[in-house]
Amino acid sequence: MAKKVATREAYGEALKILAEKNENVVVLDADLSKSTKTAKFKEVCPQKFVNVGIAEQGLMGTAAGLAAAGMIPFASSFAIFATGRAYEIIRNSIAYPKMNVKIAATHAGLTVGEDGASHQALEDISLMRTLPNMTVINPADAVEAKEAVLKAAEYNGPVYIRLGRSKVPVIYNEDDFDFEIGKAKILKDGSDATVIATGIMVNAALKAAEILKKESINIRVIDMHTIKPIDEKVIIDAAKETGAIVTAEEHNKIGGLGSAVSEVLVENCPVPMIRIAVNDTFGESGNGDELLVKYGLTAENIVEKVKCIKGI
């Protein structure tokens, strides 16, 4: 069984590295540092850690001010509050003036689980990707999350990094892993169809590929870790070479990965496409894994949709 690590844990480890590596990095939190794992940065660099309290608007406004002074602030809270409660501040004080702020939001998606619909951010990717100047990253595992945070610190401009609460399987080998913002990863080649997945659904897509392979159906699996700017070339190539696209994401069907991919396809290479996502509804309280089953976000659902789009 693959090792499991939460992407928020990787965020904390990356911040510890940045504490030593980049003197301009500062970390801000909204009284959730044990949960968001920014406490790891506070342990090694308390002089550059600020807890603003339960006040996400102030969190983002303070981050914008620090960026204007030449610092590189990482602002953290739960995804629903970071993007929802503070949206206008992010829009007008961070994205519009293109401030060098990194928003690292944990507890995204259904897998927050028992915290229920009020804490399950299913529209955060949509909110962030419609903002001009905003880069949006949704890592698949802890290795990718750690590298995404390190690369975000080097990138000049606002970045939204989506992180999860639950432990997820480690897909990548840290020793030979590279990460480039805006460059998707082809994890498995195939010619019968392509599954483009993001976040925790990348592992489900790989499982689906193994199931389908036993039936002599070979799919291409793409890890679309950067939703914006999206890797248009890898999408267009997949459409031309496999003729069918299935997207998979732990997010509302509207405005997320599926929407971004469909925008590329309709303008460049229209092919049959199915989106796997939460079907424009709120979540509910429950075990995270059981919620994924209830809302159709499993490897088996991907298998079903691939067969459907291929008419099998």
C-alpha positions as CSV (number, residue, x, y, z in Angstrom):
1,M,0.0,0.0,0.0
2,A,1.3,3.4,-0.9
3,K,2.5,5.8,1.8
4,K,-0.1,8.4,2.7
5,V,0.7,12.0,3.6
6,A,-1.6,15.1,3.7
7,T,-0.6,17.9,1.3
8,R,-1.0,20.4,4.2
9,E,1.8,18.5,6.0
10,A,4.0,19.0,2.9
11,Y,3.1,22.7,3.0
12,G,4.5,23.0,6.6
13,E,7.7,21.2,5.6
14,A,8.2,23.5,2.6
15,L,7.7,26.6,4.8
16,K,10.5,25.3,7.1
17,I,12.8,25.1,4.1
18,L,11.8,28.6,3.0
19,A,12.5,29.9,6.5
20,E,16.2,29.2,5.9
21,K,16.3,29.6,2.1
22,N,14.5,33.0,1.6
23,E,14.8,35.8,4.0
24,N,11.9,37.6,2.4
25,V,9.3,34.9,3.2
26,V,6.8,35.7,5.9
27,V,3.9,33.6,7.0
28,L,0.4,34.8,8.1
29,D,-2.3,32.7,9.5
30,A,-5.9,33.1,10.7
31,D,-5.6,31.4,14.1
32,L,-5.5,27.9,12.5
33,S,-1.8,27.4,12.4
34,K,-1.9,23.8,13.9
35,S,-4.4,22.8,11.2
36,T,-2.8,24.6,8.3
37,K,0.6,23.5,9.5
38,T,2.1,27.0,9.4
39,A,3.0,26.2,13.1
40,K,6.0,24.4,11.6
41,F,7.3,27.7,10.2
42,K,6.6,29.5,13.5
43,E,8.8,27.0,15.4
44,V,11.9,27.8,13.3
45,C,11.2,31.5,12.4
46,P,8.8,33.1,14.9
47,Q,9.9,36.6,14.1
48,K,8.4,36.3,10.6
49,F,5.2,34.6,11.6
50,V,2.0,36.6,12.2
51,N,-1.3,35.3,13.5
52,V,-3.9,37.9,12.6
53,G,-6.8,36.1,14.3
54,I,-10.0,34.8,12.8
55,A,-10.1,37.6,10.2
56,E,-9.4,36.5,6.7
57,Q,-10.1,39.9,5.1
58,G,-7.4,41.3,7.4
59,L,-5.1,38.4,6.6
60,M,-5.2,39.1,2.9
61,G,-5.0,42.9,3.3
62,T,-1.9,42.5,5.6
63,A,-0.4,40.1,3.1
64,A,-0.9,42.7,0.3
65,G,0.8,45.4,2.4
66,L,3.8,43.2,3.2
67,A,4.1,42.3,-0.5
68,A,4.1,46.0,-1.4
69,A,7.0,46.4,1.0
70,G,9.0,43.7,-0.8
71,M,8.2,40.7,1.3
72,I,6.9,37.3,0.0
73,P,3.9,36.6,2.3
74,F,2.3,33.1,2.5
75,A,-1.3,33.7,3.8
76,S,-3.1,30.6,5.1
77,S,-6.5,29.6,6.2
78,F,-9.1,27.0,5.4
79,A,-10.0,27.2,1.7
80,I,-13.6,28.1,2.2
81,F,-12.6,31.2,4.3
82,A,-9.5,32.1,2.4
83,T,-11.3,32.4,-0.9
84,G,-14.9,33.0,0.1
85,R,-14.7,35.4,3.1
86,A,-11.8,37.3,1.7
87,Y,-12.7,37.3,-2.0
88,E,-13.1,41.0,-2.5
89,I,-9.8,41.8,-0.7
90,I,-8.0,39.2,-2.9
91,R,-9.5,40.7,-6.0
92,N,-8.8,44.3,-5.4
93,S,-5.7,44.3,-3.2
94,I,-3.8,41.2,-4.4
95,A,-4.9,40.1,-8.0
96,Y,-5.6,43.6,-9.4
97,P,-2.3,45.2,-8.4
98,K,-0.5,41.8,-9.0
99,M,0.9,41.6,-5.5
100,N,3.4,38.9,-4.8
101,V,1.2,37.1,-2.3
102,K,0.9,33.3,-2.0
103,I,-2.5,32.1,-0.7
104,A,-2.1,28.5,0.6
105,A,-5.5,27.2,1.5
106,T,-6.0,23.9,3.3
107,H,-9.1,21.8,4.0
108,A,-10.3,22.1,0.4
109,G,-12.9,19.8,-1.1
110,L,-15.3,17.2,0.2
111,T,-12.6,15.3,2.2
112,V,-12.9,17.8,5.0
113,G,-15.5,15.2,5.8
114,E,-17.3,15.6,9.1
115,D,-16.9,19.4,9.2
116,G,-19.8,19.5,6.6
117,A,-20.9,21.7,3.8
118,S,-20.0,25.0,5.6
119,H,-16.3,24.0,5.6
120,Q,-16.2,22.1,2.2
121,A,-14.8,24.4,-0.4
122,L,-16.1,23.2,-3.7
123,E,-16.0,26.5,-5.6
124,D,-12.6,27.9,-4.6
125,I,-10.9,26.9,-7.9
126,S,-13.6,28.7,-9.8
127,L,-13.3,31.8,-7.7
128,M,-9.6,32.0,-8.0
129,R,-9.2,31.1,-11.7
130,T,-11.5,33.8,-12.9
131,L,-9.3,36.5,-11.3
132,P,-6.9,38.0,-13.7
133,N,-3.2,37.6,-12.8
134,M,-3.9,34.7,-10.4
135,T,-2.1,31.4,-10.8
136,V,-4.0,28.4,-9.4
137,I,-2.2,25.2,-8.3
138,N,-3.9,22.0,-7.0
139,P,-1.2,19.4,-6.1
140,A,-1.9,15.6,-6.4
141,D,0.3,14.5,-3.5
142,A,2.7,15.6,-0.8
143,V,5.7,15.6,-3.0
144,E,4.1,17.8,-5.6
145,A,2.6,20.1,-2.9
146,K,6.1,20.7,-1.4
147,E,7.6,21.5,-4.7
148,A,4.7,23.7,-5.7
149,V,5.2,25.8,-2.5
150,L,8.9,26.2,-3.2
151,K,8.3,27.2,-6.8
152,A,5.5,29.6,-5.8
153,A,8.0,31.4,-3.6
154,E,10.3,31.9,-6.6
155,Y,7.4,33.0,-8.9
156,N,6.7,36.8,-9.0
157,G,2.9,37.3,-8.7
158,P,-0.2,36.1,-6.8
159,V,-0.6,32.3,-6.5
160,Y,-3.4,30.2,-5.0
161,I,-2.3,26.7,-3.8
162,R,-5.1,24.3,-2.9
163,L,-4.3,21.8,-0.1
164,G,-6.2,19.0,1.6
165,R,-6.9,17.9,5.1
166,S,-6.8,14.1,4.7
167,K,-3.8,11.9,4.1
168,V,-3.5,10.9,0.4
169,P,-1.3,8.4,-1.4
170,V,2.2,9.5,-2.4
171,I,2.4,9.2,-6.1
172,Y,5.8,10.8,-6.9
173,N,9.3,10.0,-5.9
174,E,10.9,13.0,-4.2
175,D,14.4,12.1,-5.4
176,D,13.7,12.6,-9.1
177,F,10.7,14.9,-9.1
178,D,10.6,18.2,-10.9
179,F,7.8,20.7,-11.0
180,E,7.1,23.6,-13.4
181,I,4.2,25.9,-12.9
182,G,1.8,25.6,-15.9
183,K,3.4,22.3,-17.2
184,A,1.1,19.3,-16.8
185,K,2.5,15.8,-16.1
186,I,1.7,12.8,-18.3
187,L,1.7,9.9,-15.8
188,K,0.6,7.2,-18.2
189,D,0.4,7.0,-21.9
190,G,-2.5,5.5,-23.8
191,S,-4.5,5.9,-27.1
192,D,-8.1,4.9,-26.3
193,A,-9.0,8.0,-24.2
194,T,-7.5,10.6,-21.8
195,V,-8.3,11.2,-18.2
196,I,-7.2,14.7,-17.1
197,A,-7.3,14.8,-13.3
198,T,-6.3,17.3,-10.6
199,G,-5.6,17.0,-6.8
200,I,-6.6,13.8,-5.1
201,M,-8.4,12.6,-8.2
202,V,-5.0,11.9,-9.9
203,N,-4.6,8.8,-7.8
204,A,-8.1,7.7,-8.7
205,A,-7.3,8.2,-12.4
206,L,-4.2,6.0,-12.1
207,K,-6.3,3.3,-10.3
208,A,-8.9,3.5,-13.1
209,A,-6.1,3.1,-15.7
210,E,-5.1,-0.2,-14.1
211,I,-8.7,-1.5,-14.0
212,L,-9.2,-0.6,-17.7
213,K,-5.9,-2.1,-18.7
214,K,-7.2,-5.5,-17.6
215,E,-10.0,-5.0,-20.2
216,S,-7.4,-4.0,-22.9
217,I,-8.5,-0.3,-22.7
218,N,-5.4,1.9,-22.5
219,I,-6.0,5.4,-21.3
220,R,-3.6,8.4,-21.0
221,V,-3.5,9.9,-17.5
222,I,-2.6,13.6,-17.1
223,D,-1.9,15.3,-13.7
224,M,-3.1,18.9,-14.3
225,H,-1.6,20.4,-11.2
226,T,-1.8,23.9,-12.5
227,I,-5.4,24.9,-13.4
228,K,-4.3,28.4,-14.4
229,P,-2.3,29.0,-16.6
230,I,-3.5,25.6,-17.9
231,D,-1.3,23.5,-20.2
232,E,-3.2,23.9,-23.4
233,K,-0.7,22.0,-25.5
234,V,-1.0,18.8,-23.5
235,I,-4.8,19.0,-23.7
236,I,-4.9,19.6,-27.4
237,D,-2.4,16.8,-28.1
238,A,-4.4,14.4,-26.0
239,A,-7.6,15.3,-27.8
240,K,-6.0,14.8,-31.2
241,E,-4.2,11.6,-30.3
242,T,-6.9,9.8,-28.1
243,G,-10.2,11.4,-29.4
244,A,-12.0,11.6,-26.0
245,I,-11.4,13.4,-22.7
246,V,-12.7,12.7,-19.2
247,T,-11.8,15.2,-16.5
248,A,-11.9,14.4,-12.7
249,E,-11.8,16.8,-9.8
250,E,-12.9,17.2,-6.2
251,H,-14.7,20.4,-6.9
252,N,-18.0,21.7,-8.2
253,K,-18.6,20.8,-11.9
254,I,-18.9,24.5,-12.7
255,G,-15.8,26.6,-13.0
256,G,-13.1,24.1,-12.1
257,L,-10.8,21.8,-14.1
258,G,-13.6,20.5,-16.3
259,S,-14.6,24.0,-17.3
260,A,-11.0,25.1,-18.0
261,V,-10.3,22.0,-20.2
262,S,-13.6,22.4,-22.1
263,E,-12.7,26.1,-22.8
264,V,-9.5,24.9,-24.5
265,L,-11.1,22.1,-26.4
266,V,-14.0,24.1,-27.8
267,E,-11.7,26.7,-29.2
268,N,-9.0,24.3,-30.6
269,C,-10.0,20.7,-30.9
270,P,-13.6,19.7,-29.9
271,V,-13.9,16.0,-29.0
272,P,-16.4,14.1,-26.8
273,M,-15.8,15.0,-23.2
274,I,-17.3,14.0,-19.8
275,R,-16.7,15.9,-16.5
276,I,-16.5,14.0,-13.2
277,A,-17.0,16.4,-10.3
278,V,-19.5,17.4,-7.7
279,N,-22.7,17.9,-9.6
280,D,-23.5,21.6,-8.6
281,T,-24.6,20.8,-5.1
282,F,-23.3,21.3,-1.6
283,G,-21.7,18.5,0.3
284,E,-22.7,17.1,3.7
285,S,-21.1,15.9,6.9
286,G,-19.6,12.4,6.7
287,N,-16.5,10.3,6.4
288,G,-14.3,11.7,3.6
289,D,-13.9,8.4,1.7
290,E,-17.6,7.7,2.0
291,L,-18.4,11.1,0.6
292,L,-16.2,10.5,-2.4
293,V,-18.2,7.4,-3.1
294,K,-21.6,9.1,-2.6
295,Y,-20.6,12.0,-4.9
296,G,-19.2,9.8,-7.6
297,L,-15.5,10.7,-7.2
298,T,-13.8,7.3,-7.4
299,A,-11.7,5.2,-9.8
300,E,-14.8,3.1,-10.5
301,N,-16.7,6.2,-11.6
302,I,-13.8,7.1,-13.9
303,V,-13.9,3.6,-15.4
304,E,-17.6,3.9,-16.0
305,K,-17.3,7.3,-17.8
306,V,-14.4,6.2,-20.0
307,K,-16.5,3.2,-21.2
308,C,-19.4,5.5,-21.7
309,I,-17.5,8.0,-23.8
310,K,-16.0,5.2,-25.8
311,G,-19.5,3.5,-26.3
312,I,-18.3,0.3,-24.6
